[in-house]
Structure formats: structure tokens, C-alpha cells
Amino acid sequence: MAGRVVVFGSINMDLVAGVEYIVRPGETTFGHDFATHPGGKGGNQALAAHLAGANVVFLGKVGKDDFGDRMLAYYAGRGLATDNILRSVRHATGTGIIQVERASGENAIVVIPGANHDFSDANVETVDIKAGDVAVTQLEVPIPQIETFFRRARAAGATILMNPAPMIPCPDGLLADVDVLVVNETELAALSGHSVSEQSSDSEMEAAARAGRLRPDQTLVVTLGARGLLALEGANVIRVPGRKVKAVDTTGAGDC
């Protein structure tokens, strides 16, 4: 039987305002529109994998509130199993407050973690992880429980994949324990100490990726927006060009 994708991650209700431009500090301006959308990096990863055809197990947590009810109904309506989505009695469902520029689709995001930070080791131990699974996470859930998740995945013989976002300080060895590390340019710069940006050349990106890889057998994938991606897999350098699209809203693109 094919391995599953086991996601441990965040669930947010995104409150999205369409704006002419991202508001500056101290400024008040009018927006164009407003909508609420299910989000959170973990939820985005789990739903993207499910819609791509994977057998997904999703460990997350929401509050006992209207947003939590809506999130569970949303996932269930798209066929994503909610058996392992827990309800917090102490915290509200996580929220993301997002501005999206009308012309470019670029965004600015503030995340209020809420129930996403209400995990215990016992919660993580409720999910069965098996050899051949891919264990996926990010940094919107507590690091101590991510470490527990990694230990259980390693012991089971699963492959560990992580998008270290948002890039926050991590204990020594946490990122080195990841088999497939997926980063964008900003995260690559923090990881490698190299000054790279969207304008950096392919050779500069490759040099930063080599400096940022934390062990020789780690696969490091660098997402480059419209340019596609660059990956280091062992001694191999893999480049995949991006596909041209009209950007409407880039929220969640990096997660997926």
C-alpha cells in the first residue's frame, strides 16, 4: 500500500481585504472587498496534498467556536478526513489577517495562532505514523511538539518534509533532521547567511543552497516564484521552470 501524507500543522480562518496597496504604518485607507477563507499553512498543505490525490492524515486543532465549525465543515465537504482535527477548550481558532494588492496579488499577513499553539505531546502521539509515510510540517505549531512529531516519524521510517515558515529561531538540529527542506528566497537567506533575493542569479541561488543545506543527504528545494524552483538532491542540481499565470492572490502559494 502506498505511503500516506501525515500533516501536523496549523489551521486558520483567513480574513482577507483587497487593497490598492499594502497599508503603511499609521495609515488608514479604503479597501475594495473583504472575504473569509480557510487557511493556515498546515491546512493548505493537507488540502493541497489531498486534492492532488494523496491519502492524507491531518493533525490540527481549532477552537470550539464558529470559525472552528466552519473549518471542519469545509474540509469534510472536500473529502479531507477530519478525524484527527482536535478542538481546543482554551483558545479560539487561529486567524490570519491578510491584505492583498489588487494589481499584483502580493500580500501582507498577520497570524494570530490561537488553538494552533495548544498542542501537547499526547496530542501528537494519537496519530499513527508508518514506514513509507511522508511526515509534513511547518513552524506554525509549537516546536516541542514538532520535535516529538519528528522523533516518531524517524522511528517509524517515514520521510520528513518541512517548510520552515515562518522562519523563527529553532533548536540546534531541528532543521538538520529534515529529509526534504522546502524554502523560499527569504528563508534561504536566513538559512545560508547569503544575501539572496528574487533578483539573484541562478548561480547565486545555487551557492546559497549549497551553503544552506544542513547535511549531505538532505534534499533542499528552493521555490523561486515565477522562476520555478531549484533543488539540490545529493550531488544533483535540479531546475524546474515556473509556469506563466496571471497572479490573482498569492496567499497560500508557498504552502502548496
C-alpha positions, 0 to 999 in steps of 0.5 A: 500500500502506498505511503500516506501524507501525515500533516501536523500543522496549523489551521486558520480562518483567513480574513482577507481585504483587497487593497490598492496597496499594502497599508503603511504604518499609521495609515488608514485607507479604503479597501475594495472587498473583504472575504473569509477563507480557510487557511493556515499553512498546515491546512493548505498543505493537507488540502493541497496534498489531498486534492492532488490525490494523496491519502492524507492524515491531518493533525490540527486543532481549532477552537470550539467556536464558529470559525472552528465549525466552519473549518471542519465543515469545509474540509469534510465537504472536500473529502479531507478526513477530519478525524484527527482535527482536535478542538481546543477548550482554551483558545479560539481558532487561529486567524490570519489577517491578510491584505492583498494588492489588487494589481499584483496579488502580493500580500501582507499577513498577520497570524494570530495562532490561537488553538494552533499553539495548544498542542501537547505531546499526547496530542501528537502521539494519537496519530499513527505514523508508518514506514513509507509515510511522508511526515509534513510540517511547518513552524506554525505549531509549537516546536516541542511538539514538532520535535516529538512529531519528528522523533516518531516519524524517524522511528517509524521510517517515514520521510520528513518534509518541512517548510520552515515558515515562518522562519523563527529561531529553532533548536540546534538540529531541528532543521538538520533532521529534515529529509526534504527542506522546502524554502523560499528566497527569504528563508534561504537567506536566513538559512545560508547567511547569503544575501539572496533575493528574487533578483539573484542569479541562478548561480547565486541561488545555487551557492546559497543552497549549497551553503544552506543545506544542513547535511549531505543527504538532505534534499533542499528545494528552493521555490523561486516564484515565477522562476520555478524552483531549484533543488539540490538532491545529493550531488544533483542540481535540479531546475524546474521552470515556473509556469506563466499565470496571471497572479490573482492572490498569492496567499497560500502559494508557498504552502502548496 
